[in-house]
Amino acid sequence: MKRALIPILGDQLSLGLASLEGADPARDVLLMMEVAEEAGYVRHHRRKIAFLFAAMRHHAAALRAAGWRVDYVTLDDPANTGSFTDEVARAIARHAPERIIVTEAGEWRVAGMVDQWETLFGLPVEVRADTRFLCGHAEFDAWAHGRKALRMEFFYREMRRKTGLLMAGDQPEGGQWNYDQENRKPAERDLTMPRPLSFSPDADTQAVLALVAERFTDHPGRLESFDFAVTREDALKQQAHFLKYALPRFGDYQDAMLTGEPFLWHSILSPYINAGLLDPLDLCRAVEAEYRAGRVPLNSAEGFIRQIIGWREFVRGIYWREGPDYPRRNFLEAHRPLPAWFWTGETEMRCLAEAIGQTLDHAYAHHIQRLMITGNFALLIGADPYQVHLWYLEVYADAYEWVEAPNTVGMSQFADGGLLGSKPYAASGAYINRMSDYCRHCRYDVKARTGADACPFNALYWDFLARHEDKLGRNQRLAMPYRNWAKMSAATRAEIRAQAKAFLDGLDASGPSRY
């Protein structure tokens, strides 16, 4: 067999990676690279960069312990060229491989680099499918072919049948595929609320934190109290903690929001899944086992599994099917820049201050905070969806373009015109008040539509519908709000739109000029 160079990317931190199958630890070389190009193509949250570099270094140690030869290039290596392609070139000069084997990249941008390697280096390059996902590209395309609309619910049912998760023969456990109606309860403050585990940085992680603090001073986010798991072993500890303490009530409260409580009953496992430290199917099987053992109710188990084998796999399929231009779509022709306070959290709107503030602290916010607080606000003000996409990509530790772009461009901003979601996720302050306690601590009145103290979401919501009636007026899921808008007097509609215009005119300048 020919000697192989096997590059391992930063989101491929799995011992069972496809590119390692059949490889010879005595002959082949694994290449891992910390490169400035990847850390800086957007201004990634400093906590996100620190997590990935620390996890990469610890994974390299685990690979060496398993007998592999690992060539690891650190960011501060004086010879580091700063790019994947140039570092592969240097590694070829060091090791003289006869071929390159790589697991397919997760993003169009990196896949484009890999596609050039065979021509650039004059070596055969074998790109292997990423078997950590349940649904390959061809399988998703076959499912999607000929459908008028692509809806996650129907795809999810196929994944349930394929995996056998929560199935009773050929029928769904409990007689229903989806228990989402039971998973929308607002939460009250609970002294017994679980807290995720916290991991103290070891010497290797401390070195990474110092490096990130020095090199990425202009990136958003805080490094203080860094407590991510950076090894598979610790990620598994976090998984076990979630299964025992948080999963039982996850279903009921997965949409809830509370002031000062960033985690509630959520798993906090997505960074570890998306980087490769945890296997998503193994995790889902563990969740199912908790249900089968009677320790977790069905709505919690089903709700969590749906997020993994349903939504996560679905958005990946959309991303690769729609092509590299997908993040640039702009169905509603929105072009407003994001307010500068999206990078500081300094706003009097309590819901946004909470969601953005915890994002800067932890590189984390749960899905409803992303969709119905920051995403909803960006949609209502008419923010440029590409800029919104870049913001989400940079600030969350679990954000990679394949998973983030469809969630942002498609679901949150409706910029794909309904390909992914059947309606825009636009809402007034009433929804936020129902699902959180934010409004109790806000200087704005959530029940007022106009006036100096009126919640901005209220007028913005109706103004959004009015601005886009030509494109959204026939959407069946928006029929009721449009009827309600039509019932209002002309004077009331004019007052609401004037309120929205005054707010929009008062928004400050955009964030970093590069966007």
C-alpha positions as CSV (number, residue, x, y, z in Angstrom):
1,M,0.0,0.0,0.0
2,K,1.2,3.5,-0.7
3,R,2.1,5.9,2.1
4,A,-0.7,8.2,2.9
5,L,-1.0,11.7,4.4
6,I,-4.3,12.0,6.2
7,P,-5.3,15.6,7.0
8,I,-7.7,15.8,9.9
9,L,-9.7,19.0,10.1
10,G,-10.8,20.8,13.3
11,D,-14.4,19.4,13.2
12,Q,-13.2,15.9,12.6
13,L,-12.1,15.0,16.1
14,S,-13.3,11.4,16.0
15,L,-11.3,8.3,16.4
16,G,-13.6,6.5,14.1
17,L,-13.2,8.9,11.2
18,A,-13.7,7.5,7.7
19,S,-10.3,8.5,6.5
20,L,-8.6,6.4,9.2
21,E,-10.3,3.1,8.0
22,G,-7.7,0.8,6.7
23,A,-4.8,3.2,7.4
24,D,-1.5,1.9,8.8
25,P,-0.2,3.7,11.9
26,A,3.3,2.5,11.2
27,R,3.2,3.9,7.6
28,D,0.8,6.7,7.3
29,V,0.9,10.2,8.8
30,L,-2.0,12.2,10.3
31,L,-1.8,15.9,9.7
32,M,-3.5,18.4,12.1
33,M,-3.2,22.2,11.6
34,E,-4.1,25.3,13.5
35,V,-4.3,27.9,10.7
36,A,-5.0,31.6,10.8
37,E,-7.2,31.4,7.7
38,E,-9.7,29.3,9.5
39,A,-9.6,31.2,12.7
40,G,-10.1,34.5,11.0
41,Y,-12.3,34.2,7.9
42,V,-15.0,35.5,10.1
43,R,-14.3,37.0,13.5
44,H,-15.0,33.8,15.5
45,H,-15.8,34.2,19.1
46,R,-12.5,33.8,21.1
47,R,-14.1,31.1,23.3
48,K,-14.9,29.2,20.1
49,I,-11.4,29.4,18.8
50,A,-10.0,28.4,22.2
51,F,-12.3,25.4,22.4
52,L,-11.4,24.1,19.0
53,F,-7.6,24.5,19.3
54,A,-7.6,23.0,22.8
55,A,-9.8,20.1,21.6
56,M,-7.6,19.6,18.6
57,R,-4.4,19.4,20.7
58,H,-6.0,17.0,23.1
59,H,-7.3,14.9,20.2
60,A,-3.8,14.7,18.7
61,A,-2.6,13.4,22.1
62,A,-5.3,10.8,22.1
63,L,-4.4,9.7,18.5
64,R,-0.7,9.4,19.5
65,A,-1.7,7.3,22.5
66,A,-3.6,5.0,20.1
67,G,-0.5,4.5,18.1
68,W,-0.8,7.0,15.3
69,R,1.9,9.2,13.9
70,V,0.6,12.8,14.2
71,D,2.2,15.8,12.6
72,Y,0.7,18.7,14.5
73,V,1.2,22.4,13.4
74,T,0.4,25.0,16.1
75,L,-0.8,28.5,15.3
76,D,2.4,30.0,16.8
77,D,4.8,27.8,14.8
78,P,7.1,30.3,13.1
79,A,6.9,28.3,9.9
80,N,3.1,28.1,9.9
81,T,1.8,29.5,6.5
82,G,-1.7,30.1,7.8
83,S,-3.7,28.1,5.3
84,F,-4.8,24.4,4.9
85,T,-3.4,24.1,1.4
86,D,0.0,25.5,2.1
87,E,0.3,23.4,5.3
88,V,-0.5,20.3,3.3
89,A,2.2,21.3,0.8
90,R,4.8,21.6,3.7
91,A,3.7,18.3,5.1
92,I,4.2,16.6,1.7
93,A,7.7,18.0,1.6
94,R,8.4,16.6,5.1
95,H,6.9,13.1,4.6
96,A,6.9,12.4,0.9
97,P,3.5,10.6,0.8
98,E,2.3,8.8,-2.2
99,R,-1.4,9.7,-1.8
100,I,-3.7,11.9,0.4
101,I,-6.8,10.5,2.1
102,V,-9.3,12.9,3.7
103,T,-12.8,12.8,5.1
104,E,-15.0,15.2,3.2
105,A,-15.0,18.7,4.5
106,G,-18.1,20.0,6.2
107,E,-18.3,23.3,4.2
108,W,-18.3,24.3,0.6
109,R,-15.4,26.7,1.2
110,V,-13.1,24.0,2.5
111,A,-14.3,21.4,0.1
112,G,-13.2,23.8,-2.7
113,M,-9.7,23.8,-1.3
114,V,-9.6,20.0,-1.1
115,D,-10.8,19.7,-4.7
116,Q,-7.6,21.6,-5.9
117,W,-5.1,19.4,-4.0
118,E,-4.8,16.6,-6.6
119,T,-3.9,19.1,-9.3
120,L,-1.7,21.2,-7.1
121,F,0.3,18.4,-5.6
122,G,0.3,15.8,-8.4
123,L,-0.9,13.1,-5.9
124,P,-4.0,11.1,-5.9
125,V,-6.5,12.5,-3.4
126,E,-9.2,10.2,-2.0
127,V,-12.2,12.1,-0.4
128,R,-14.3,9.8,1.8
129,A,-17.9,10.4,2.8
130,D,-18.3,11.5,6.4
131,T,-19.9,8.4,8.0
132,R,-20.6,10.2,11.2
133,F,-23.8,11.5,9.5
134,L,-26.9,9.2,9.0
135,C,-27.9,10.6,5.6
136,G,-25.4,10.9,2.8
137,H,-25.7,13.6,0.1
138,A,-27.1,11.2,-2.6
139,E,-29.6,9.8,-0.1
140,F,-30.9,13.2,0.8
141,D,-31.1,14.3,-2.8
142,A,-33.1,11.2,-3.6
143,W,-35.5,11.9,-0.8
144,A,-35.9,15.6,-1.9
145,H,-36.2,14.9,-5.6
146,G,-39.6,15.9,-7.0
147,R,-41.0,17.3,-3.7
148,K,-42.8,20.6,-4.0
149,A,-41.7,21.5,-0.4
150,L,-38.9,20.2,1.8
151,R,-40.2,19.7,5.3
152,M,-38.2,18.4,8.1
153,E,-41.1,16.4,9.7
154,F,-41.3,14.0,6.8
155,F,-37.5,13.6,6.5
156,Y,-37.4,13.0,10.3
157,R,-39.8,10.1,10.0
158,E,-37.5,8.4,7.4
159,M,-34.6,8.8,9.8
160,R,-36.6,7.3,12.6
161,R,-37.4,4.3,10.4
162,K,-33.8,4.0,9.3
163,T,-32.3,4.0,12.8
164,G,-35.2,2.3,14.6
165,L,-35.0,4.9,17.3
166,L,-38.2,5.2,19.4
167,M,-40.0,2.8,17.1
168,A,-42.5,0.1,18.0
169,G,-42.3,-2.2,15.0
170,D,-43.1,0.0,12.0
171,Q,-45.0,2.6,14.1
172,P,-43.7,5.4,16.3
173,E,-43.4,4.8,20.0
174,G,-46.5,6.1,21.7
175,G,-48.4,6.4,18.5
176,Q,-47.2,9.9,17.5
177,W,-44.1,10.9,15.6
178,N,-43.8,14.3,17.2
179,Y,-44.6,15.6,20.7
180,D,-43.7,19.2,20.1
181,Q,-47.0,20.4,21.4
182,E,-46.0,19.2,24.9
183,N,-42.7,21.0,24.7
184,R,-43.7,24.6,24.9
185,K,-44.1,25.3,28.6
186,P,-42.7,28.5,30.1
187,A,-40.4,27.9,33.1
188,E,-40.4,29.3,36.6
189,R,-37.3,29.8,38.6
190,D,-36.3,26.5,40.2
191,L,-33.6,26.1,42.8
192,T,-33.1,22.5,41.8
193,M,-32.5,23.5,38.1
194,P,-29.5,21.4,36.9
195,R,-26.2,23.1,36.0
196,P,-23.9,21.7,33.3
197,L,-20.5,20.4,34.4
198,S,-17.5,22.8,34.4
199,F,-14.1,21.7,33.4
200,S,-10.9,23.4,34.7
201,P,-8.4,24.1,31.9
202,D,-5.3,22.0,32.1
203,A,-1.8,23.3,31.1
204,D,-2.4,22.6,27.4
205,T,-5.7,24.4,27.4
206,Q,-4.2,27.3,29.4
207,A,-1.5,27.7,26.7
208,V,-4.2,27.9,24.1
209,L,-6.2,30.5,26.1
210,A,-3.1,32.6,26.3
211,L,-2.4,32.3,22.6
212,V,-6.0,33.2,21.7
213,A,-6.0,36.2,24.1
214,E,-2.8,37.5,22.4
215,R,-3.7,36.8,18.8
216,F,-7.4,37.6,18.6
217,T,-7.9,40.8,20.5
218,D,-10.4,42.2,17.9
219,H,-12.6,39.2,18.0
220,P,-15.8,39.2,20.1
221,G,-16.4,37.2,23.2
222,R,-14.9,36.6,26.6
223,L,-12.3,34.0,27.6
224,E,-12.8,34.4,31.4
225,S,-14.0,31.3,33.3
226,F,-13.4,29.0,30.2
227,D,-14.9,25.7,31.2
228,F,-15.5,23.7,28.0
229,A,-14.8,20.0,27.8
230,V,-11.9,19.6,25.4
231,T,-11.5,15.8,25.4
232,R,-13.8,13.0,24.5
233,E,-13.7,11.7,28.0
234,D,-14.9,15.0,29.5
235,A,-17.5,15.4,26.7
236,L,-18.9,12.0,27.7
237,K,-19.1,13.1,31.3
238,Q,-21.1,16.1,30.2
239,Q,-23.3,13.8,28.2
240,A,-23.9,11.5,31.2
241,H,-24.7,14.5,33.4
242,F,-27.3,15.8,30.9
243,L,-28.9,12.4,30.6
244,K,-29.3,12.0,34.3
245,Y,-30.1,15.5,35.5
246,A,-31.5,17.6,32.6
247,L,-33.0,15.4,30.0
248,P,-36.1,14.4,32.1
249,R,-37.4,17.9,32.0
250,F,-35.8,19.0,28.7
251,G,-38.9,18.3,26.7
252,D,-41.3,20.4,28.7
253,Y,-39.0,23.5,28.9
254,Q,-36.9,23.4,25.7
255,D,-38.5,26.6,24.5
256,A,-38.4,28.4,27.8
257,M,-36.2,31.4,28.7
258,L,-35.3,32.9,32.1
259,T,-33.2,35.9,33.0
260,G,-29.7,35.0,34.2
261,E,-30.2,31.3,33.2
262,P,-28.4,30.6,30.0
263,F,-28.6,26.8,30.1
264,L,-31.8,25.6,31.8
265,W,-32.4,22.0,30.9
266,H,-30.5,22.0,27.6
267,S,-27.7,19.6,26.9
268,I,-24.9,22.0,26.0
269,L,-23.5,19.2,23.9
270,S,-23.8,20.7,20.3
271,P,-20.2,22.0,20.3
272,Y,-18.9,18.5,21.1
273,I,-21.1,16.8,18.6
274,N,-20.2,19.2,15.7
275,A,-16.5,19.0,16.5
276,G,-16.6,15.2,16.6
277,L,-15.9,14.5,20.2
278,L,-19.4,12.9,20.6
279,D,-21.1,10.6,18.2
280,P,-24.7,11.8,17.5
281,L,-26.2,8.3,16.9
282,D,-24.6,6.9,20.1
283,L,-26.0,9.9,22.0
284,C,-29.5,9.3,20.6
285,R,-29.3,5.7,21.5
286,A,-28.4,6.7,25.0
287,V,-31.4,9.0,25.2
288,E,-33.7,6.3,24.0
289,A,-32.2,3.9,26.6
290,E,-33.2,6.4,29.3
291,Y,-36.7,6.4,28.0
292,R,-36.9,2.6,27.8
293,A,-35.6,2.4,31.4
294,G,-38.5,4.7,32.6
295,R,-36.2,7.5,33.7
296,V,-37.2,10.0,31.0
297,P,-40.7,10.8,29.6
298,L,-41.3,10.2,25.9
299,N,-41.8,13.9,25.0
300,S,-38.3,14.7,26.3
301,A,-36.6,11.7,24.5
302,E,-38.5,12.3,21.2
303,G,-37.8,16.1,21.3
304,F,-34.1,15.7,21.8
305,I,-33.7,12.9,19.2
306,R,-35.7,15.0,16.7
307,Q,-33.2,17.8,17.0
308,I,-30.3,15.4,16.2
309,I,-31.5,12.9,13.6
310,G,-34.2,15.1,12.3
311,W,-33.2,18.8,12.2
312,R,-29.4,18.4,12.2
313,E,-29.4,15.9,9.4
314,F,-32.1,17.9,7.5
315,V,-30.2,21.2,7.5
316,R,-27.0,19.5,6.4
317,G,-28.9,18.0,3.4
318,I,-30.3,21.4,2.5
319,Y,-26.9,23.0,2.7
320,W,-25.2,20.6,0.3
321,R,-28.1,20.4,-2.0
322,E,-28.6,24.1,-2.4
323,G,-25.0,25.0,-3.2
324,P,-22.4,27.5,-2.1
325,D,-24.5,30.6,-2.9
326,Y,-27.2,29.6,-0.4
327,P,-26.0,32.0,2.3
328,R,-26.4,35.0,-0.1
329,R,-30.1,34.5,-0.7
330,N,-32.3,37.4,0.1
331,F,-36.0,36.7,-0.7
332,L,-37.3,39.7,1.3
333,E,-34.7,42.1,-0.1
334,A,-33.5,43.1,3.4
335,H,-30.4,45.3,3.5
336,R,-30.2,47.0,6.9
337,P,-27.0,46.5,8.8
338,L,-27.1,44.9,12.3
339,P,-26.9,47.4,15.1
340,A,-23.5,47.7,16.6
341,W,-24.8,46.5,20.0
342,F,-25.2,43.0,18.5
343,W,-21.5,42.9,19.4
344,T,-21.8,44.3,22.9
345,G,-25.3,43.4,24.2
346,E,-25.8,47.0,25.3
347,T,-29.5,47.6,24.7
348,E,-32.5,48.4,26.9
349,M,-34.4,45.6,25.4
350,R,-34.0,43.0,28.1
351,C,-34.6,39.9,25.9
352,L,-31.8,41.0,23.5
353,A,-29.5,42.1,26.2
354,E,-29.9,38.6,27.9
355,A,-29.5,36.6,24.7
356,I,-26.5,38.6,23.3
357,G,-24.9,39.0,26.7
358,Q,-24.8,35.3,27.4
359,T,-23.6,34.7,23.9
360,L,-20.6,36.9,24.5
361,D,-20.0,35.2,27.8
362,H,-20.4,31.6,26.8
363,A,-20.5,31.4,22.9
364,Y,-23.9,29.8,23.5
365,A,-27.6,30.5,23.4
366,H,-30.3,27.9,23.0
367,H,-32.4,27.5,19.8
368,I,-35.3,29.7,20.9
369,Q,-33.1,32.5,21.9
370,R,-31.4,32.3,18.5
371,L,-34.7,32.0,16.5
372,M,-37.2,34.1,18.5
373,I,-35.0,36.7,20.1
374,T,-32.0,37.7,18.0
375,G,-33.2,36.1,14.8
376,N,-36.8,37.5,15.2
377,F,-35.4,41.0,15.8
378,A,-33.1,40.9,12.8
379,L,-36.0,39.7,10.6
380,L,-38.3,42.4,11.8
381,I,-35.9,45.3,11.3
382,G,-35.0,44.0,7.8
383,A,-31.4,43.1,8.6
384,D,-29.3,41.9,5.7
385,P,-29.5,38.1,6.0
386,Y,-25.9,37.5,4.9
387,Q,-24.7,39.8,7.7
388,V,-27.0,38.0,10.1
389,H,-25.5,34.7,8.9
390,L,-22.0,35.9,9.5
391,W,-22.9,37.1,13.0
392,Y,-24.3,33.7,14.0
393,L,-21.3,31.9,12.4
394,E,-18.8,33.9,14.4
395,V,-20.4,34.0,17.8
396,Y,-21.5,30.4,18.6
397,A,-19.1,27.6,19.5
398,D,-21.3,25.0,17.7
399,A,-21.6,27.1,14.5
400,Y,-20.2,25.7,11.2
401,E,-21.6,26.9,7.9
402,W,-23.3,23.7,7.0
403,V,-25.5,23.8,10.1
404,E,-25.7,27.5,10.8
405,A,-26.5,28.9,7.3
406,P,-29.8,26.9,6.8
407,N,-30.9,27.7,10.3
408,T,-30.2,31.4,9.8
409,V,-30.8,32.1,6.1
410,G,-33.6,29.7,5.8
411,M,-35.5,29.3,9.1
412,S,-34.7,32.5,10.9
413,Q,-34.5,35.1,8.1
414,F,-36.8,33.4,5.5
415,A,-34.2,34.5,2.9
416,D,-34.7,31.3,0.9
417,G,-38.4,32.2,0.3
418,G,-39.8,29.2,2.1
419,L,-37.6,26.4,0.9
420,L,-36.7,25.3,4.4
421,G,-39.6,26.7,6.5
422,S,-43.2,27.2,5.7
423,K,-43.5,30.7,7.2
424,P,-41.3,33.5,8.6
425,Y,-40.6,33.1,12.3
426,A,-41.8,36.6,13.1
427,A,-43.4,37.4,16.5
428,S,-44.4,40.3,18.6
429,G,-43.5,40.9,22.3
430,A,-46.4,38.7,23.3
431,Y,-44.6,35.5,22.4
432,I,-41.5,36.6,24.3
433,N,-43.6,37.4,27.3
434,R,-45.3,34.1,27.2
435,M,-42.1,32.0,27.0
436,S,-39.8,34.0,29.3
437,D,-39.6,36.3,32.2
438,Y,-37.6,38.9,30.3
439,C,-40.4,41.3,29.9
440,R,-40.8,41.6,33.7
441,H,-37.3,43.0,33.9
442,C,-37.5,45.3,30.8
443,R,-38.0,49.0,30.8
444,Y,-40.4,48.6,27.8
445,D,-44.1,47.8,28.2
446,V,-44.7,44.5,26.4
447,K,-48.5,45.2,26.1
448,A,-48.1,48.6,24.4
449,R,-47.8,48.9,20.6
450,T,-47.1,52.7,20.5
451,G,-45.7,55.3,22.7
452,A,-42.3,56.0,24.3
453,D,-42.4,52.9,26.5
454,A,-43.9,50.5,24.0
455,C,-42.1,47.2,23.3
456,P,-40.3,47.7,20.0
457,F,-41.2,44.1,18.9
458,N,-44.9,45.0,18.7
459,A,-44.8,47.8,16.1
460,L,-42.0,46.1,14.3
461,Y,-44.0,42.9,13.9
462,W,-47.0,44.6,12.3
463,D,-44.7,46.9,10.2
464,F,-42.9,43.7,8.9
465,L,-46.1,42.2,7.8
466,A,-47.2,45.4,6.1
467,R,-43.8,45.9,4.3
468,H,-43.9,42.4,2.9
469,E,-47.6,41.8,2.2
470,D,-46.8,41.5,-1.5
471,K,-44.6,38.4,-0.9
472,L,-46.2,37.0,2.3
473,G,-49.9,38.0,2.1
474,R,-50.9,34.7,0.5
475,N,-49.0,32.5,3.0
476,Q,-51.7,30.4,4.6
477,R,-49.8,30.3,8.0
478,L,-50.0,34.1,8.1
479,A,-53.6,34.4,7.1
480,M,-54.9,35.2,10.6
481,P,-52.4,38.0,11.4
482,Y,-53.0,39.6,8.0
483,R,-56.8,39.5,8.7
484,N,-56.2,41.2,12.1
485,W,-54.0,43.8,10.4
486,A,-56.8,44.5,7.8
487,K,-59.3,44.9,10.6
488,M,-57.4,47.8,12.2
489,S,-58.4,51.3,11.3
490,A,-56.3,53.3,8.9
491,A,-55.3,55.6,11.7
492,T,-54.2,52.7,13.9
493,R,-52.1,51.2,11.1
494,A,-50.5,54.5,10.4
495,E,-49.7,55.1,14.0
496,I,-48.1,51.6,14.3
497,R,-46.0,52.1,11.2
498,A,-44.9,55.5,12.4
499,Q,-43.8,54.0,15.7
500,A,-41.8,51.3,13.8
501,K,-40.2,53.9,11.5
502,A,-39.1,56.1,14.4
503,F,-37.4,53.0,16.0
504,L,-35.7,51.9,12.8
505,D,-34.5,55.4,12.1
506,G,-33.0,55.5,15.5
507,L,-31.0,52.3,15.2
508,D,-27.3,53.0,15.5
509,A,-24.5,52.2,13.0
510,S,-23.7,48.7,11.9
511,G,-21.1,46.4,13.5
512,P,-17.7,45.7,12.0
513,S,-17.3,47.5,8.7
514,R,-15.9,44.3,7.0
515,Y,-19.5,43.0,7.0
